[in-house]
Amino acid sequence: MTDQQHPSRSTEAFFGRRKGKPLRERQAEGLATVLPKLKLDLEIKPSESLAELFPVAVNEVRLEIGFGGGEHLLHRAQESPGVGFIGVEPFVNSMAKLVGRVSELGLHNIRLYDDDATQVLDWLPEASVDRIDLLYPDPWPKRKHWKRRFVSEVNLARFHRVLKPGGLFLFASDIDTYVNWTLIHCRDHGGFEWTAEEASDWLTPFTGWPGTRYEAKARREGRSSAYLTFRTI
């Protein structure tokens, strides 16, 4: 199998640190007892229909990469109980917080993975996902670190492989260089169509957007956000 047929990881890990403050006892217990029930088992080859990953009936599947505080993922899962959500987040503290809320809210349409999202992308069947959300990813602002940005030629190839025809890739960031980077990379890939119709579209939050703590912080610090939607072609 050639590199072109099976892209390798584009860089070193796209994420930084894996753990912050020590977990509270309840959070540690949640990771130990709840996460194993929700975690994807990448040793088992998935069927073409990812609906089988969920104990409830779902009519589409979305993937959120790097869900951070989990506000958006939890909001969408409650908003759309007929949609199955796969959330990927390597930061232990964020995962611990989310699994606690999943239990409290009694959500059954969420599956999780606590490591590198490229592992999940390579595991997923072709044309199996309806939408991918990449919201406020680490911008790696220093030029020498730009190669670690998640949006890359190899990862866009992964996105395009797993998205269904007409599937969506949603990207949000408050870092201008990363917004421009993403627009250029999607254009150069050739398989993604930017859906903006008016000049203001890229500044308009996605439909049903709940906002995030990171977004609120960016606004307090004087940075505006861009919201890009691409459709596979």
C-alpha positions in Angstrom: 0.0 0.0 0.0 1.4 3.3 -1.0 1.6 6.5 1.2 -1.0 8.0 -1.1 -3.4 5.2 -0.6 -2.9 5.2 3.2 -1.9 8.7 4.5 0.3 8.6 7.5 0.0 11.2 10.3 0.8 14.5 8.8 2.9 15.7 11.8 3.6 15.0 15.3 0.6 15.1 17.6 -1.7 18.0 16.7 -2.5 18.5 20.4 -0.3 19.8 23.2 -0.5 18.7 26.8 -2.6 15.7 27.8 -3.5 16.5 31.4 -3.9 19.6 33.6 -5.0 19.9 37.2 -5.4 16.7 39.2 -8.9 15.2 38.7 -11.5 15.3 41.5 -12.4 11.9 42.8 -15.8 11.9 41.0 -14.1 12.8 37.7 -11.6 10.1 38.1 -14.4 7.6 38.8 -16.2 8.7 35.7 -13.2 8.1 33.5 -12.7 4.7 35.1 -16.4 3.6 34.8 -18.2 5.6 32.2 -15.6 6.2 29.5 -15.0 2.5 28.9 -18.7 2.1 28.1 -18.7 5.0 25.6 -15.2 4.7 24.1 -14.8 3.5 20.5 -12.9 0.2 20.2 -10.6 0.6 17.3 -9.7 -3.1 17.4 -13.1 -3.9 16.1 -13.7 -3.1 12.5 -16.9 -1.0 12.2 -19.7 -1.9 9.9 -20.5 0.4 7.0 -23.5 1.8 9.0 -22.1 3.6 12.1 -25.6 3.7 13.5 -24.8 0.3 15.1 -22.3 2.1 17.4 -25.3 3.6 19.3 -27.9 2.0 21.5 -30.6 4.3 20.2 -31.8 4.8 16.6 -29.8 7.5 14.8 -30.3 8.7 11.2 -26.9 10.4 10.8 -23.5 10.5 12.4 -21.3 13.5 13.2 -17.7 13.7 14.3 -16.4 16.5 16.5 -12.6 16.7 16.8 -11.3 18.3 19.9 -14.5 19.1 21.8 -12.7 21.0 24.6 -15.1 22.0 27.3 -17.8 19.9 25.6 -20.4 22.7 25.5 -21.0 22.3 21.8 -21.1 18.5 21.7 -23.5 18.3 24.7 -25.8 21.0 23.2 -25.9 19.2 19.8 -26.5 15.8 21.4 -29.5 17.2 23.3 -30.8 19.2 20.4 -30.7 16.2 18.0 -31.4 12.9 19.8 -31.7 11.2 16.4 -28.1 12.0 15.5 -25.2 9.9 16.7 -22.2 12.0 17.8 -18.5 10.8 18.0 -16.5 13.2 20.1 -12.7 13.0 20.2 -10.6 14.8 22.9 -7.1 13.8 24.1 -7.1 16.2 27.0 -7.9 14.2 30.1 -9.5 17.0 32.1 -11.9 17.8 29.3 -12.9 14.2 28.8 -13.5 13.8 32.5 -15.8 16.8 32.6 -17.8 15.6 29.6 -18.4 12.0 30.7 -19.8 13.3 33.9 -22.3 15.5 32.0 -23.2 12.7 29.7 -24.2 10.6 32.7 -26.1 13.4 34.3 -28.1 14.2 31.2 -28.7 10.5 30.3 -27.4 10.9 26.8 -27.2 7.7 24.7 -26.2 9.2 21.3 -22.6 10.0 22.1 -19.5 7.8 21.6 -16.0 9.0 22.6 -12.3 8.6 21.9 -9.6 10.0 24.1 -6.6 10.0 21.8 -5.4 11.1 18.4 -8.3 11.9 16.0 -6.4 10.6 13.0 -6.7 7.1 14.5 -10.5 7.4 14.4 -10.4 8.9 10.9 -8.4 6.0 9.6 -10.7 3.5 11.4 -13.9 4.9 10.0 -15.4 3.4 6.9 -15.4 5.3 3.7 -18.4 7.7 3.2 -19.8 6.9 6.7 -20.0 10.4 8.4 -22.5 13.2 7.6 -20.5 16.0 9.2 -17.2 16.9 10.8 -16.8 19.7 13.3 -13.4 21.2 14.0 -14.1 24.1 16.3 -11.4 26.4 17.7 -8.5 23.9 17.1 -5.1 24.7 18.5 -3.8 27.3 16.1 -0.1 26.6 16.7 0.5 30.3 16.0 4.3 30.2 15.5 5.2 29.6 11.9 7.6 26.8 12.8 4.6 24.9 14.3 2.1 25.5 11.5 2.9 21.9 10.3 1.1 20.7 13.4 -2.2 22.3 12.6 -4.9 19.8 12.2 -6.1 21.2 8.9 -3.5 19.8 6.4 -3.4 18.1 3.1 -3.3 14.6 4.6 -6.0 15.3 7.1 -8.3 16.8 4.5 -7.8 13.7 2.5 -9.0 11.7 5.6 -12.0 14.0 5.9 -13.0 13.6 2.3 -12.7 9.8 2.5 -15.0 9.4 5.5 -17.6 12.1 4.7 -20.6 11.1 2.6 -21.1 12.8 -0.7 -22.4 16.2 0.1 -21.2 15.9 3.7 -20.2 18.9 5.7 -16.9 20.1 7.3 -17.5 23.0 9.7 -14.5 25.0 11.0 -14.4 27.8 13.5 -11.5 29.9 14.7 -10.6 33.3 16.0 -7.1 33.2 14.5 -7.0 35.0 11.1 -3.9 33.1 9.8 -5.6 29.7 10.6 -8.9 30.8 8.9 -6.9 31.8 5.7 -4.9 28.6 6.0 -8.0 26.5 6.1 -9.6 28.3 3.1 -6.5 27.8 1.0 -6.0 24.2 2.0 -9.7 23.3 1.2 -9.4 25.2 -2.1 -6.2 23.4 -3.0 -7.6 20.0 -2.1 -10.4 20.4 -4.7 -13.0 18.2 -3.0 -14.5 20.9 -0.7 -16.8 23.7 -1.7 -17.1 26.7 0.6 -20.8 27.3 1.0 -20.6 31.1 1.7 -23.0 33.1 -0.5 -22.6 36.5 1.1 -19.7 38.5 2.5 -21.1 38.3 6.0 -21.6 34.5 6.0 -18.1 33.7 7.3 -18.8 35.9 10.3 -22.2 34.4 11.1 -22.3 31.6 13.6 -23.6 28.2 12.5 -27.3 27.5 12.9 -28.1 26.6 16.5 -24.7 27.6 17.6 -24.5 27.6 21.5 -21.2 29.4 21.8 -18.3 28.2 23.8 -16.2 29.5 26.7 -13.2 29.8 24.4 -15.2 31.9 22.0 -16.4 34.2 24.8 -12.8 34.6 26.0 -11.7 35.5 22.4 -14.3 38.2 22.3 -13.3 39.6 25.6 -9.8 39.8 24.3 -11.0 41.6 21.1 -10.8 38.8 18.6 -13.7 38.0 16.3 -14.5 34.5 15.1 -14.9 33.1 11.6 -17.3 30.2 10.9 -16.6 28.3 7.7 -18.8 25.6 6.2 -17.5 23.3 3.4 -19.5 20.7 1.4 -17.8 17.7 -0.2 -17.9 17.6 -4.0 
